[in-house]
């Protein structure tokens, strides 16, 4: 039995895990231990700080519910969700496609289905806008019968999970493109909002002197047989926080400016955005999942 010091303890831990049957688990855990130990040594982590971190992570877990995912919010605000998303897209995308963005902590499965041009605002009220365009492949050809799913805040900056009974869905829906890949969605002009600041992640953001705001945006998830699922979002360019999204989701190509009188708009009187989403072919080795999930599904596992 060897005496361990602050340097040798790391390799001792990794050696003890060396017989892990799953090679990927063995690789990930060995790297995790090296980085965690290296971090502790670099910052000279004290017992009081270590205990504070344990308490923080405990509170993050305790804050999670079937309608709130505080751990995803923590990952988002640390830029980890964005990093994993970017790496996954680069590794698995075949060909050019619309840039990805974050699924976020407010996605819900089984959103209601709507027809071409219908409104997803079944309860919420406010100024309306249209989102329309095509879903196309790498060659610019329309993708018929693709699923276009969107969800967003209402005109007051709140998601349905924050204002309604959890069983009630609003400001979200599923659409199908037509035979030429066209889609049209009537919705409300979303409002930028602060991430939930009443939990441990909010306390962390305040301690870092960050504003905690996300610019106004519309989440989009597109799927079609034989194509890689696209998770992205469109961001309103006139939002005050367009250059300082607290979860790092904005890309220049995803910034839009609604305006009335747009050529081809289903309702020219309404502010509209025309956006053609390009989806990539699905690679044979692509077994990746979304960077995020319906909070109720995570809580149930």
Secondary structure, 3 states (H helix, E strand, C coil): CCCCCCCHHHHHHHHHCCCCCCHHHHHHHHHHHHHHHHHHHHHCCCHHHHHHHHHHHHHHHHHCECCECHHHHHHHHCCHHHHHHHHHHHHHEECCCCCCCCCCCCCCCCCCECCCCCECCCCCCCCEEEEEEEEECCCCCECCCCEEEEEECCCCCCCHHHHCCCCCCCCEEEEECCCCCEEEEEEECCCCEECCCCCHHHHHHHHCCCCCEECCEEEEEEECCCECCEEEEEEECCCCCCCCCCCCCCCHHHEECCECCCCCCCCCCCEEEECCEECCEECCCCCCCCCCCCHHHHHHC
